[in-house]
Each structure stands twice: as C-alpha cells, then as structure tokens.
Amino acid sequence: MTKWKLRCKECKNEWVLPVSFEIDKMKNFYHYCPYCKKNTFHEPVKKLED
C-alpha cells in the first residue's frame, strides 16, 4: 500500500492517506478532510516511503 501526504486546499493542513494507486498525476481531487470535517479539494504533496 502506498502512502501519500495530502494538503487540504481549504484549511491547508497536511495528513497521510494510504491508497493502493498512484495519485501523483492528479493536480487536485475531492476527498474528506479530517480537519475540516467535510469534503474538500486536496493536492498530493509527496509520496511517503515505508
């Protein structure tokens, strides 16, 4: 499983999302933010190595 550091475009908080696919080609996507407590646009910051 790949882990990505994401940044919420609304609150600017960064958090880690484990996914089974590469998201680095996506400029932004809609996902639930654990800080905003709602669906917001996010951008991938970097891929984390295990």
C-alpha positions in Angstrom: 0.0 0.0 0.0 1.3 3.4 -0.9 1.0 6.4 1.5 0.7 10.0 0.3 0.9 13.2 2.2 -2.0 15.4 1.2 -2.8 19.0 1.7 -6.3 20.3 2.1 -6.8 23.4 -0.2 -9.3 24.9 2.3 -7.6 24.6 5.7 -4.0 23.9 4.4 -3.5 21.0 6.9 -1.4 18.1 5.7 -2.2 14.4 6.5 -1.4 10.9 5.3 -3.7 8.9 3.1 -2.9 5.2 2.4 -4.2 4.2 -1.1 -3.5 1.4 -3.5 -2.9 3.6 -6.5 -0.6 6.4 -7.7 -2.2 9.9 -7.2 0.8 12.0 -8.2 -0.7 12.7 -11.7 -3.7 14.3 -10.1 -3.4 18.0 -9.5 -6.3 18.0 -7.0 -9.2 15.8 -6.1 -12.2 15.8 -3.8 -11.8 13.9 -0.5 -13.0 14.1 3.1 -10.7 16.3 5.2 -10.3 15.0 8.8 -9.6 18.6 10.0 -12.4 20.5 8.1 -14.8 17.6 8.7 -16.2 17.8 5.2 -15.3 17.0 1.6 -12.8 19.5 0.2 -10.3 19.6 -2.6 -6.8 18.2 -1.9 -3.5 18.1 -3.6 -0.8 15.5 -3.2 2.3 16.8 -1.5 4.6 13.8 -1.7 4.8 10.1 -1.7 6.0 8.6 1.6 8.4 5.7 1.6 7.8 2.8 4.1 
